[in-house]
């Protein structure tokens, strides 16, 4: 409807412009015809005044058309394009008040989840501090990923974690994305000291960072494992996050949401 309103007004302005262009062409033609038959000094004063009045009227019509067009754009923008919510804070507030648009977010177990630019945002509180946290997926998408086993009470007792992965995987870029998201959250939200490592020493980078595997004594390990089965396994001092391609990123979000308490589960 906004587009039709604008097109109608533009059509009306175009008619005015075309009509005035025709009048102006006629005026110019008549003006030069008079110059050919009359000396300028003997030109009729009444004709001059008439031409001057015509030019003034044309100028006023053009100015009025410009003002009208400007007002049309302003009114359409105000009526049909209200100010969009641009900030994370505004979106969370609208979500909590039930005013958010469908598809922009929802409330999950009391936590506000909103999406912006392909990223999911939420907020968690630890002590007296509220943290803004990000995920690649929303909780409804990842809540079905199983978490199996039991973690040792000594896991992360020293606040040191080793993150390890295989070097001979086909979906290394997905593991890299999952590792980046997990590491950022563990450092920012939990203040862990992280050490990157590999499960073998087949590359110079792995020989430099060191080899770490599940089962290593006195080490708390998070292992990214490429697998056709998507799940999280807890065993002694090791957490295995497994999946193939984007699934391993979903498993990462599943673990983090459990740790944050968003998905009600003890991990």
NORZIPE-V308188 format. One line per field, one symbol per residue. ss: DSSP state (~ for helix, > for strand, _ for the rest). Layout:
ss: ???
//
This chain:
ss: _~~~~~~~~~~~~~~~~~~~~~~~~~~~~~~~~~~~~__~~~__~~~~~~~~~~~~~~~~~~~~~~~~~~~~~~~~~~~~_______~~~~~~~~~________>>>>__>>>>>>__>>>>>>>>__>>>>>>>___~~~~____>>>>>________>>>>>>______~~~~~~~~~~~~~~~~~~~__>>>>>>_____~~~~~~_>_________>>>>>>____>>>>>>_>>>>>>__~~~~~~~~~~~~~~~_______
//
